[in-house]
Amino acid sequence: MRSVCTIAFVCVAAFTSPLAASAQSDQKDSASMVAVSPAQISALRWRHVDLPHEPHHGQPVGAPVGGPGAKDSPALKSVEGSQVRSVAEDPLRKGLLFAGTERGVYVSFDRANHFQSLQLNMPAASVRHLFIQQNALFAGTEGHGLWIIDDLAPLRQIGADSVDAPSFLFKPSPVMRASNPASGAAPAELVFYYELKSAPARELTLEIHDSHGKSVRRFTSFAGKTAAAEDAAAKSASQKSSILSKNIGLNRFAWDLRSADGGFIEPGQYEAIFIGNDSLMKQPVSISIDSRTAESQALELKRIDSGITASATAIDQMTNLRNAIADRVRTIHTEKPSGKAAATQRLEQGQESAAALHDLDSKVTKIFDGDAVTPGLLAVHRELSQARIAIQAGMIPDPVNPSCSALETNLAAWRDLDAHAVPETSTLIAKSSLAALPTATVMSIMAMPQESSASGGCAP
């Protein structure tokens, strides 16, 4: 049931797809998207991350194509002649779909009707895992490690407004500034993306105002001697460039969250004002404090690892049970007793045993796949694995408390099933001379400490 994958991941062969047809969004429906040219995404970059090679048992990291629960997802087999290995749909923009293939990553803005390359600076590689955490897209490859696009803001917002305008400033994703930026605890920068339909005849400007309308920082595209000298000095001091690029298409500019006097700005709500190609555009800017410490992150990783181990153990135990159920059903169907009376009796007993086995299997499947209220064990296992990778990559993951709470519910259901339904079914099928089903010692292996209940499970 498991297959070894890359960068120390282990995949479960079948689990619920993360594609959410019911995802809510305030973004425009991209089914009506205009064509997107390569220049409009050219400033995006993949970031390569070397993760520790730690064997985490049974991790389903991304969504394989055609897994159970993917019936609402596009039936993707290949893109531009390359076999599709994984898919991910953006939870914030309907129809924004990513496909990992044998040759790289592709993006669709209209739910798989049209695809275009999102390879950018990533080397050609088989992309086995794709998933989204917060504002970032993660791609696990075979032989080339993990790659991340840190900010999906342009892909989520690109549309007729940005294409038709002479210049367009995309709304930047919220950023968390380290509580002590000088410590290097977290990256301290806010990335702006802006699009230019044509080469600007005049200077570009980007100005950031605080909530009182006071300017805290101003940037331009002017590259005169003074500006060039200041820019060179900034780079030599490991600060970001202060000159705006003027490329036709998408441009990227990273602000180091420093004010004009060189100090780090305070968290709060700001406004970015961009002027280019004789048009002016404003976007809100949100900056908050990342209060995490090394100790709190270590504790969060410990919780996540506990959840991964518990869910992987339960997945293995349930997989063994389902294999045993399938084996006994085959035995019933292949058995041919001699004598009419014996055959009739064995047939009735076999039908009763088969019905009981199928009923037990459906209960196990429900824990695997979940329902409208609680996500299944496989989906929870995948979410925890993805959160762990995000933390290892230096990013803030999606909240794990909902996953831990769902894990606790699933483990409780599995413990109850193992303690009652499994032995009861074994007693019934013994009438058909079938071997007892295996039971798991789940209480001692997976029982959650009482103190973990307040945080929704996932000890400690």
N, C-alpha and C positions, 0 to 999 in steps of 0.2 A: 504493500500500500504506500510505501515511501520511496522517493527517488532522491539521490544526492544531487544538490545543486551547487552553485558557485558561491564564492566568498563566504564559505563556512555555513551556508544556509542548508537546511534540509526541508524539502517540500512534502506536504501531504498531497497525495495524488488527486483527491477529490474533496472540494470544500466549497462553501458558498461564495459566489463572486461578489466583489465589493461594489460592482456597478449598481448605483441606486437610481432607479427610474423615477423615484418620487422625490429626489433631492430638490430642496427649495432654494431659490436664488432671487436676488434682486437685480441680477445681471440680465441683459437682453437674451432672448432665445436665439442661439446661434444657428438654428436651422435656416434662418433667413440671412445668413452671413453673405457678405460680398467676398469676392476672391481675395485671398491674402497672399501677397508676393513674398519671396524670400527676403527682400530688403526690410520688410516690416517686422521680421523676427530676428534679423541678423545680429542685433546687439545682445541677445540672450547668450548665455554661456553655461556650459556644463562644468561643474566643479568636481574634480576627482578626489575621492576620500579613501584612504587605506584604513580599513577596519581591522581590529584584532581578530585573528583566526581562532575564534572560540566556538567549539562545537555545541550548538544549542539544539537539543533533541527535538526533532519533529517540527521545525519551524515552517509553517506556510507563510511566505512573505508577500508574494504578489498574487494576482489572479490569473490562473491558467485559463486558456480558452476552452469553453464548453463544459465547465464544471457545473455540478448541480446548483440550482438557484440562479443561473445566468440566463434564464429564459427571456428576461426583459432586455438583455444585452444584444448588440448586433452580433450576428453569426459571422465572426471574422475567421477566415482560414488563411488568407494571405493578403499582403499589401504590396503592390508593384512587383508581384512575382516572388516575394519573400515570405516564408511561412511565419505566421503570427504565433508567438510564444506566450505573450501576456498582454493584458488590457487593463486600463484604468480610466475611469470617468471622473471628471472634476465634480466635486460635490456642490460647488458654488455656481457653476455655469452649465446649464442644460445643453447637451450636445457636444461639449468639449471633451474629446476622447483621445486617448493616447494608446498607441499600439507598439509593443516591443516585438521585433522580428529577428530573424537570423542575421540580418545585416545592420540593424540599428533601430532607432525610434522614429515613429511617424505621428503626426497630429492631424486630427480632423475637427473642423469647427461646425460640422453639420451631421453629427452622429453617424459617422462612417460612410456617408455618401461620397465624400472626397477626402483623400489623404495627401499630405505633403511631408517632406522630410523635416525632422527636427534634430538632425544629426549634429549640426553646428560643429563644435570642436571635439566631439566624442569620436574616438577611432571606431572603425567598422568592427562590430562585435555582435554576438548573439545575445539579445536582451531577454533574460529569462524572468525577470521580476520588474513590475512597475507598480508604484503606489504613491499616494499623495498624503503628506502630513502638513497641516496648516497651509502655508503658501508655497510649499516646495514639492517638486516632483523628483522621486527617487527611481533610479534605474540600476538594477543588479545585472551585471553582465557575466558571461562565461569567459574567464581569462583576463578580463580588464578591470575587475573590481567594481566598486560602487561609484556612480556618477549622480550629481544632484543639480537641478536647476533651482536655485534658492528662492526665486520670486516669480510666480506665475501671473502677476498683475497684468502685464501687457496681453497675454493670451486670453485672460478672462475678460478684458475690456475692449479688445480690438473689434472694430465694427465700422459701420457706415460713417459714424461721426468722426472717427480717427482717420479713416481713409480719405474722406472728402475735404477735411479741413487743411488749410495751408500749413498749419502746425498744430500739434496736439500733445498735451501733457496728461499722461495717465495718472490716475489716482494711486499714490504710493501705498504699499502695504504698511500697516502699523509696525512699528519697530520697538523693541525693548532694549533700553540702554542699561548697561551694567551699573549696579549701584555704586561701584568704584571703578570707573572706566580705566583709570591708570593701571589697575591690577591686571588688565587683560582677561578678565573673567568671561567676557562675552564680546563678540564683534560689536563695535560701536560705529555703525554707519546706517544711513538711510539711503536707499537707492531710488533715484528718479529715472523714469523712462519717458522719453518724448520723441515724437515722430515729426519729421520734416518732409513735406511733399516735394519740395524743390530746394536747391541750394539757397541759403539765405543771403540776400543782398545787404542786409544790415546786421548789426550786432544782436546776438541772442542774450537774453538776461533771465536769470532765475533768482528770485528774491523770496526769502522766508520771513514771514511776519509772526509775531507772537499774538496772543489773544486780544491784546490792546491795539493791534495794528502797527506796532513798532517793528522796524526791520532789525533782525538779528544776524542776518548773513545775506550777502549778495554775490552772485557769480555771473560771469559773462563769457562770451566766446572770444573776446578780444585777446589777441596773443602778441601784443606789442612787447617792447623790450622789458618794461617794468613788470607787466603781467607774466611774461615768460620767466623772468628772474624769480618772481615770487613763487611761480609754479615749480620751478626747479628746486627752490629752497624747501618747499613743502614736501616734495618727493624725497629729498635727501633726509628729511626729518621723519620719514615713514608716514607722512600724512597723505591724504588723497589729493589728486590733481584738482586745481581750482578753475580750470578752463573748460567751458562747455564745448563738446564736439559739434560739428556742423554737417554730419553725414546725411545724405538723402536716405530716408527710411528711418529705422529705429535707432535711437541713441540712448546710451546709458551713462548716468552720472551718479557717483557715490559721494554723499555728504558725510563727513566724519562726525557730525553732531557738535561741531565746535562753533562758537560765536565768532564775531569779527575780531574780538580781543584774544582769541585762542583758547578760552575756557570752554568746558562742556556745558551745553545748554541744559536747562532744567526740564524735567518731564512735563508734558501738558499737551494742549491742542494748539497747533500752529496752522498757518496757511501759506501755501506755495503759490507764487505768482510768476507765470512764465510768459515772456514776450518773444515771439519769433515770427518772421514772415508777415509782419504787420498785423498780427492777431495776438490777443491777450487771453490767457486762460488761467483759472484758479482751481486749486485742489486742496482739500483738507489734509493735514499731516498730524498723525497721532504718535506721540512718543511717551512710553511708560518706562517704569523701572523694573529691571529683572532682579528680583530679590533672592533668587536662588543662590545657594552657597555650594561649595564642593561637597559638604556633608549632606545637604538636602538632596543633591543630585545622586549621590551614592546610595542614599536610602531609597530614592525612587527606583533606581536600577535594581536594588535588592528586591523591592516589591514586584517589579516587572518580571525579574528572573524567577521568583517564587511562582507567579502566575503561569509563566511559560512552562516551568517544570510540571506543575500540577495538571495543566491542561494537556500537555504532551503525554503524561502518564495515563490520564483518563482516555485520551484518544487511542493509545496503544491497546489498552484493556478492552475498549469497546470494539476496536477493529478485530481483536482476537475473538471476541464474542460473536461478532457478525460472521466471521469466517467459519466458526463452529456451527452457527445456525445454518449457513448455506450448505455445509457438509452434511448435516443431518437431513435437510430437505432433499438433497440429492439421493441420500440413502433410501428415503421413503419412496422416491419416484422410481428407483432402479430395482427395488426388492420385488421378487416374484414368488410368492408362497405357492406350494402345491396343494391341491384339493380345493373343491368349490367352497365348502363351509369355512375352511381356514382362510381362503382368499377373501371371502366376504368380510370376515371378522378383521383381518389385517387391513383391508381397504378402509373400513370404518375407523379403525384405530389410527391408521395413517393419515386419513383426512383430518381427524381431530388434532393429531400431533402437528401436521403441517399448518393448520389454522393457528394453533398456539404459537408456533415458531414465527410465522409471518406477523402475528400481532406483536410479539416481543421485538422483532426486527424493526417494525414501524415505530415503536417507542424509543428504541435506540437512535433511529434516524432523526426523530424529532429533537433529541438532545444535540445531535450533530448539527442539524440545519437550523434549529430555532423556529421561532414563529414571529407574529407581528409585534409581540410585546418584548420578547427576549431574544437577542441574537444567539445563534447556535455556538456550540463549543469551538468549532473550527474557525468561525469568524472571529470569535474572541481571541483565540490563540494567534491568529494572523495579526489582529490589531495590536496585541501586546508585543509581538515580534517586531512590528513596524515601529512602534514607539521606542523600543530599545535601540534600533538602528538609528533613529533620529537623534537620540541622546548621544550615542557614540559619535555621530557626525557633528556634534557641537550645536545642535538645534533644539528648539523647544518643541516637544511632541504634542500631539493631541492629548487631551486629558484622559487618563487611564482609569479613573474611578468608575465610570460607567462600564468599562470592560471588566473590571474586577468584580463589580456587583453582579454582572451577568455570569461571570465565571462561577461565583459562589452559588448562584441559582442552578446552573447546569450541573455542578458537582453534587449538590444536594439531590437533584433528580436522579443522577447516576448512582449515588450511594443507595437511594431508596430502591431503584430498579434492581441493583445487584443484590440487595438484601432480601427482596421479596419476589419480584416477578421472575428472576432467573431461576432460583430454586423451585418455585412453583411450576414453571415450565418444564424443568428437568424431571420433576415427579410425574407430570402428565405424559411426557414422551417416553418414559420408561415402559409404558404399556406397549409401546411399539418396539421395545428392546433396543432403544437408542441410548447411547452413552450420555451421561449428565453433562450439562453445559458448564464451561469454566466460570468460576466466580472470581472477582478481584478483591484483594484485601484493601479496599478503598478507605476504610475509616482511619487506619493508622498512617496511610501514605498521604492522603489528601485532605484530612480534616483541617479546617481553618481555625486558628487560635481565636478565642473569644474577643481579644482586643482588636482583631482585624475587622470586626463587623462595622465599627464606626466609620472606617475608611472604605467600606464596600468590598471587603475581601482582599485578596492578594497580600497574604502575610509577607513581611512582618508589619 
